[in-house]
Amino acid sequence: MDNSALRETAKAYGFARAYFLPPPHFAPHDDEPGIVWDSGKYPWASVSLLLVRPYRPYPKGERIPAYYINSNASYHAAVALARGLEAVGVRLLRCELPVKRLMSESRAGELCRNSLVALPDLGTRVVFQTMLLGSGNGHTFTPEAYPAYATGRCAACRACETACPAHAISADGLDVKKCMRYYMDGADYPEWVYGVQSTHMGCEVCQAVCPRNAACGTALPENEVKSAFDLERLAAGDTKAARLLVGKNFTGRGKLQKEALNFIKRDGAPK
């Protein structure tokens, strides 16, 4: 198997693109604090594989997090793909890689003011899954060069800066400790987060106003999704279906129930 064959295989698992970049040789950005990279541990790695799944957001007013629905689905697709590759002898490691630095340094993507990576024709409405690949056993993977995508569109645009409910974005970029997503992994959120939060598990406001995403359109949540995220259902503590859709790691310790209770208290009962 080579890059071309793997790219086609990835499409069968629901990934629109596959980027083959060099293994990281640097520390991650400050806005990727959860990612730790030590190149000395993986001398066998030939490439960093970045799999891309684009998604369409839900219409304005929906509290369901479109990103996390798709992130969870792409996670399971990547796991299945990895198992298939290992079955034919591909050496790999599924791990979190510093996507933002890899994409911006390769110029295959552009780092936006809100710290998200924009891709040609897809904007920032994408989910990344990453793994390291090694050549051998009849398989050859090599880093690729991509056309430079450096539009400079953020320079004259203040859309996300103006719209951010947490005032976390400025001309200097994103202050991660002001972004409400920074607090989503904790057991509870600061009161100010509950005051401005508009969707479960964080906020997609900066993406909603970004001109790069104007052409991606919206998608209606399926009935199964709407039922799982019914506010009264979540407020009553019935969160199992929703957690299966967005991933259990992000929703433990009663987070979805607390969010639902807050939405009802703050904005009024849904019925």
TORNU-638594 format. One record per residue (C-alpha): residue number from 1; x, y, z. Coordinates in Angstrom, 2 decimals, m for minus. Layout:
BEGIN
+-----+---------+---------+---------+
!   k !       x !       y !       z !
+-----+---------+---------+---------+
! NUM !       X !       Y !       Z !
...
+-----+---------+---------+---------+
This chain:
BEGIN
+-----+---------+---------+---------+
!   k !       x !       y !       z !
+-----+---------+---------+---------+
!   1 !    0.00 !    0.00 !    0.00 !
!   2 !    1.15 !    3.54 !   m0.75 !
!   3 !   m0.23 !    7.06 !   m0.31 !
!   4 !   m2.60 !    6.80 !   m3.25 !
!   5 !   m4.09 !    3.47 !   m2.18 !
!   6 !   m4.50 !    4.64 !    1.41 !
!   7 !   m6.19 !    7.86 !    0.28 !
!   8 !   m8.82 !    5.84 !   m1.56 !
!   9 !   m9.23 !    3.48 !    1.39 !
!  10 !   m9.78 !    6.43 !    3.71 !
!  11 !  m12.59 !    7.71 !    1.48 !
!  12 !  m14.40 !    4.41 !    1.97 !
!  13 !  m14.39 !    5.16 !    5.70 !
!  14 !  m15.95 !    8.59 !    5.22 !
!  15 !  m12.86 !   10.81 !    5.08 !
!  16 !  m12.88 !   13.36 !    2.28 !
!  17 !   m9.14 !   14.01 !    2.36 !
!  18 !   m5.91 !   12.53 !    3.64 !
!  19 !   m2.81 !   14.65 !    4.14 !
!  20 !    0.60 !   12.96 !    4.27 !
!  21 !    2.97 !   15.28 !    6.16 !
!  22 !    6.38 !   14.79 !    7.80 !
!  23 !    6.40 !   13.57 !   11.41 !
!  24 !    6.41 !   16.52 !   13.86 !
!  25 !    9.78 !   17.92 !   14.85 !
!  26 !    8.57 !   20.68 !   17.15 !
!  27 !    6.67 !   21.40 !   20.32 !
!  28 !    2.93 !   22.09 !   19.92 !
!  29 !    1.41 !   25.57 !   19.91 !
!  30 !    0.13 !   26.99 !   23.19 !
!  31 !   m3.43 !   26.55 !   21.90 !
!  32 !   m2.89 !   22.79 !   21.60 !
!  33 !   m2.05 !   22.24 !   25.28 !
!  34 !   m3.23 !   18.64 !   25.46 !
!  35 !   m0.83 !   17.40 !   22.80 !
!  36 !    2.62 !   16.18 !   23.78 !
!  37 !    5.07 !   15.17 !   21.11 !
!  38 !    8.40 !   13.38 !   21.46 !
!  39 !    9.84 !   12.51 !   18.06 !
!  40 !   12.54 !   10.37 !   19.66 !
!  41 !    9.97 !    7.76 !   20.68 !
!  42 !    8.88 !    7.00 !   17.11 !
!  43 !   11.96 !    6.82 !   14.86 !
!  44 !   10.11 !    4.37 !   12.62 !
!  45 !    7.46 !    6.92 !   11.61 !
!  46 !    7.52 !    7.89 !    7.94 !
!  47 !    4.58 !   10.29 !    7.84 !
!  48 !    1.92 !   12.03 !    9.87 !
!  49 !   m1.45 !   11.05 !    8.41 !
!  50 !   m4.16 !   13.68 !    8.84 !
!  51 !   m7.63 !   12.43 !    7.93 !
!  52 !  m10.29 !   15.06 !    7.23 !
!  53 !  m14.04 !   14.71 !    7.64 !
!  54 !  m16.02 !   17.84 !    6.66 !
!  55 !  m19.38 !   18.48 !    8.25 !
!  56 !  m22.30 !   20.87 !    7.97 !
!  57 !  m23.49 !   22.71 !   11.07 !
!  58 !  m27.04 !   22.62 !   12.34 !
!  59 !  m29.23 !   25.70 !   11.76 !
!  60 !  m28.93 !   28.69 !   14.05 !
!  61 !  m30.80 !   28.15 !   17.29 !
!  62 !  m30.04 !   24.44 !   17.60 !
!  63 !  m28.30 !   23.60 !   20.85 !
!  64 !  m26.95 !   20.31 !   19.53 !
!  65 !  m23.18 !   20.43 !   18.88 !
!  66 !  m22.71 !   19.44 !   15.23 !
!  67 !  m18.94 !   19.33 !   15.61 !
!  68 !  m18.98 !   16.75 !   18.39 !
!  69 !  m21.53 !   14.54 !   16.65 !
!  70 !  m19.19 !   14.37 !   13.66 !
!  71 !  m16.03 !   14.21 !   15.76 !
!  72 !  m17.29 !   11.11 !   17.54 !
!  73 !  m18.33 !    9.48 !   14.25 !
!  74 !  m14.93 !   10.23 !   12.71 !
!  75 !  m13.17 !    8.81 !   15.77 !
!  76 !  m14.89 !    5.45 !   15.33 !
!  77 !  m14.20 !    5.55 !   11.57 !
!  78 !  m10.50 !    6.15 !   12.25 !
!  79 !  m10.39 !    3.25 !   14.71 !
!  80 !  m11.96 !    0.96 !   12.11 !
!  81 !   m9.57 !    2.18 !    9.42 !
!  82 !   m6.57 !    1.62 !   11.68 !
!  83 !   m7.66 !   m1.93 !   12.40 !
!  84 !   m7.99 !   m2.61 !    8.70 !
!  85 !   m4.53 !   m1.22 !    7.99 !
!  86 !   m2.94 !   m3.21 !   10.80 !
!  87 !   m4.59 !   m6.34 !    9.45 !
!  88 !   m2.60 !   m5.98 !    6.21 !
!  89 !    0.67 !   m5.27 !    8.01 !
!  90 !    0.82 !   m1.47 !    8.15 !
!  91 !    2.74 !   m0.17 !   11.15 !
!  92 !    0.88 !    2.72 !   12.74 !
!  93 !    0.11 !    4.55 !   15.92 !
!  94 !   m3.16 !    6.35 !   16.51 !
!  95 !   m2.25 !    9.46 !   18.48 !
!  96 !   m3.00 !   13.15 !   18.80 !
!  97 !   m0.65 !   15.19 !   16.67 !
!  98 !   m0.19 !   18.99 !   16.59 !
!  99 !   m2.50 !   19.48 !   13.61 !
! 100 !   m2.43 !   23.26 !   13.62 !
! 101 !    1.34 !   23.46 !   13.45 !
! 102 !    1.62 !   20.67 !   10.88 !
! 103 !   m0.95 !   22.22 !    8.56 !
! 104 !    0.29 !   25.80 !    8.87 !
! 105 !    3.97 !   24.93 !    8.46 !
! 106 !    3.24 !   22.76 !    5.42 !
! 107 !    0.99 !   25.61 !    4.17 !
! 108 !   m1.63 !   23.01 !    3.26 !
! 109 !   m4.01 !   24.84 !    5.58 !
! 110 !   m4.21 !   28.32 !    7.06 !
! 111 !   m4.31 !   29.11 !   10.77 !
! 112 !   m7.17 !   31.53 !   11.39 !
! 113 !   m7.51 !   34.27 !   13.98 !
! 114 !   m9.74 !   31.99 !   16.07 !
! 115 !   m6.91 !   29.38 !   16.07 !
! 116 !   m8.81 !   26.94 !   13.84 !
! 117 !   m7.32 !   25.56 !   10.63 !
! 118 !   m9.04 !   26.47 !    7.36 !
! 119 !   m8.74 !   24.16 !    4.37 !
! 120 !   m9.26 !   24.97 !    0.69 !
! 121 !  m12.96 !   24.68 !   m0.27 !
! 122 !  m13.87 !   23.36 !    3.19 !
! 123 !  m13.22 !   26.26 !    5.54 !
! 124 !  m12.95 !   25.35 !    9.22 !
! 125 !  m15.97 !   23.03 !    9.37 !
! 126 !  m13.82 !   19.91 !    9.48 !
! 127 !  m12.80 !   17.21 !   11.92 !
! 128 !   m9.26 !   15.83 !   11.96 !
! 129 !   m8.17 !   12.33 !   12.97 !
! 130 !   m4.46 !   11.64 !   13.12 !
! 131 !   m2.00 !    8.77 !   13.17 !
! 132 !    1.63 !    8.01 !   12.44 !
! 133 !    2.49 !    5.58 !    9.65 !
! 134 !    5.66 !    3.62 !    9.07 !
! 135 !    6.92 !    2.14 !    5.83 !
! 136 !    7.85 !   m1.54 !    5.59 !
! 137 !    6.23 !   m4.94 !    5.08 !
! 138 !    5.59 !   m4.00 !    1.47 !
! 139 !    4.02 !   m0.64 !    2.31 !
! 140 !    5.57 !    2.72 !    1.43 !
! 141 !    4.34 !    6.07 !    2.74 !
! 142 !    6.06 !    9.35 !    2.00 !
! 143 !    5.42 !   13.01 !    2.91 !
! 144 !    3.74 !   15.04 !    0.19 !
! 145 !    3.93 !   18.70 !   m0.82 !
! 146 !    0.66 !   20.61 !   m1.21 !
! 147 !   m0.24 !   23.85 !   m2.97 !
! 148 !    0.24 !   26.74 !   m0.57 !
! 149 !   m3.02 !   27.88 !    0.99 !
! 150 !   m2.23 !   31.22 !    2.57 !
! 151 !   m4.96 !   33.70 !    1.74 !
! 152 !   m4.41 !   36.23 !    4.50 !
! 153 !   m8.19 !   36.61 !    4.77 !
! 154 !   m8.09 !   37.11 !    8.53 !
! 155 !   m5.98 !   40.26 !    8.26 !
! 156 !   m8.88 !   42.55 !    7.33 !
! 157 !  m11.66 !   40.51 !    8.97 !
! 158 !  m12.92 !   40.91 !   12.53 !
! 159 !  m16.04 !   38.75 !   12.28 !
! 160 !  m15.06 !   36.15 !   14.87 !
! 161 !  m13.46 !   38.76 !   17.13 !
! 162 !  m16.67 !   40.77 !   17.20 !
! 163 !  m19.01 !   37.80 !   17.60 !
! 164 !  m17.14 !   35.81 !   20.27 !
! 165 !  m19.41 !   35.78 !   23.36 !
! 166 !  m16.41 !   35.25 !   25.64 !
! 167 !  m14.29 !   38.03 !   24.11 !
! 168 !  m11.53 !   35.45 !   23.69 !
! 169 !  m10.41 !   36.58 !   20.22 !
! 170 !   m8.43 !   39.72 !   19.44 !
! 171 !   m6.16 !   41.03 !   16.72 !
! 172 !   m3.44 !   38.92 !   18.34 !
! 173 !   m5.43 !   35.72 !   18.00 !
! 174 !   m7.15 !   33.45 !   20.54 !
! 175 !   m6.65 !   33.62 !   24.29 !
! 176 !   m7.41 !   29.97 !   25.09 !
! 177 !   m8.11 !   30.65 !   28.76 !
! 178 !  m10.90 !   33.03 !   27.82 !
! 179 !  m12.48 !   30.59 !   25.35 !
! 180 !  m15.30 !   28.57 !   26.95 !
! 181 !  m14.04 !   25.40 !   25.26 !
! 182 !  m11.06 !   25.61 !   27.62 !
! 183 !  m13.39 !   24.77 !   30.51 !
! 184 !  m15.35 !   21.94 !   28.90 !
! 185 !  m13.09 !   19.22 !   30.32 !
! 186 !  m13.64 !   20.32 !   33.91 !
! 187 !  m16.21 !   18.98 !   36.32 !
! 188 !  m18.11 !   22.25 !   36.23 !
! 189 !  m17.93 !   25.56 !   34.38 !
! 190 !  m17.44 !   29.11 !   35.65 !
! 191 !  m20.71 !   30.99 !   35.97 !
! 192 !  m19.89 !   33.26 !   33.05 !
! 193 !  m19.77 !   30.22 !   30.74 !
! 194 !  m23.30 !   29.21 !   31.73 !
! 195 !  m24.35 !   32.79 !   31.04 !
! 196 !  m23.19 !   32.91 !   27.40 !
! 197 !  m23.14 !   29.26 !   26.29 !
! 198 !  m25.43 !   28.69 !   23.29 !
! 199 !  m24.78 !   25.03 !   22.42 !
! 200 !  m23.93 !   21.96 !   24.44 !
! 201 !  m20.23 !   21.30 !   25.02 !
! 202 !  m18.96 !   24.71 !   24.07 !
! 203 !  m19.52 !   27.20 !   21.32 !
! 204 !  m19.39 !   27.36 !   17.51 !
! 205 !  m20.10 !   31.08 !   17.16 !
! 206 !  m16.74 !   31.97 !   15.60 !
! 207 !  m17.25 !   29.33 !   12.92 !
! 208 !  m20.83 !   30.41 !   12.26 !
! 209 !  m19.75 !   33.96 !   11.36 !
! 210 !  m16.53 !   33.06 !    9.52 !
! 211 !  m16.74 !   34.01 !    5.80 !
! 212 !  m14.69 !   30.93 !    4.96 !
! 213 !  m17.65 !   28.78 !    6.00 !
! 214 !  m20.34 !   30.70 !    4.11 !
! 215 !  m20.67 !   28.06 !    1.40 !
! 216 !  m20.88 !   24.97 !    3.61 !
! 217 !  m24.61 !   25.33 !    4.30 !
! 218 !  m26.47 !   23.65 !    7.15 !
! 219 !  m27.97 !   20.25 !    7.87 !
! 220 !  m30.98 !   19.35 !    9.98 !
! 221 !  m30.23 !   17.00 !   12.89 !
! 222 !  m31.73 !   13.55 !   12.45 !
! 223 !  m34.69 !   12.56 !   14.59 !
! 224 !  m32.47 !   10.25 !   16.64 !
! 225 !  m30.18 !   13.18 !   17.43 !
! 226 !  m33.00 !   15.58 !   18.28 !
! 227 !  m34.57 !   13.01 !   20.57 !
! 228 !  m31.28 !   12.33 !   22.36 !
! 229 !  m30.72 !   16.06 !   22.97 !
! 230 !  m34.25 !   16.92 !   24.02 !
! 231 !  m33.78 !   19.45 !   26.82 !
! 232 !  m36.38 !   17.99 !   29.16 !
! 233 !  m34.93 !   14.51 !   28.64 !
! 234 !  m31.42 !   15.70 !   29.47 !
! 235 !  m32.61 !   17.80 !   32.40 !
! 236 !  m34.23 !   14.70 !   33.87 !
! 237 !  m30.85 !   12.93 !   33.75 !
! 238 !  m31.49 !   10.72 !   30.72 !
! 239 !  m28.22 !   11.44 !   28.92 !
! 240 !  m27.12 !    7.99 !   27.73 !
! 241 !  m28.27 !    8.37 !   24.11 !
! 242 !  m26.67 !   11.81 !   23.78 !
! 243 !  m23.40 !   10.63 !   25.29 !
! 244 !  m23.22 !    7.78 !   22.79 !
! 245 !  m23.56 !   10.29 !   19.95 !
! 246 !  m20.92 !   12.77 !   21.09 !
! 247 !  m18.57 !   10.53 !   23.07 !
! 248 !  m18.49 !    9.65 !   26.73 !
! 249 !  m15.11 !   11.25 !   27.39 !
! 250 !  m16.49 !   14.75 !   26.90 !
! 251 !  m19.76 !   14.38 !   28.77 !
! 252 !  m19.05 !   12.76 !   32.12 !
! 253 !  m19.92 !   14.07 !   35.58 !
! 254 !  m23.39 !   15.21 !   34.64 !
! 255 !  m22.32 !   17.92 !   32.21 !
! 256 !  m25.16 !   17.50 !   29.74 !
! 257 !  m27.76 !   17.54 !   32.50 !
! 258 !  m26.25 !   20.70 !   34.04 !
! 259 !  m26.21 !   22.39 !   30.64 !
! 260 !  m29.83 !   21.45 !   29.94 !
! 261 !  m30.97 !   22.73 !   33.33 !
! 262 !  m29.10 !   25.95 !   32.69 !
! 263 !  m30.66 !   26.44 !   29.24 !
! 264 !  m34.15 !   25.90 !   30.68 !
! 265 !  m33.54 !   28.20 !   33.65 !
! 266 !  m31.91 !   30.90 !   31.57 !
! 267 !  m34.01 !   30.83 !   28.41 !
! 268 !  m37.30 !   29.35 !   29.55 !
! 269 !  m38.84 !   25.88 !   29.42 !
! 270 !  m38.80 !   24.33 !   25.93 !
! 271 !  m42.49 !   23.44 !   26.05 !
+-----+---------+---------+---------+
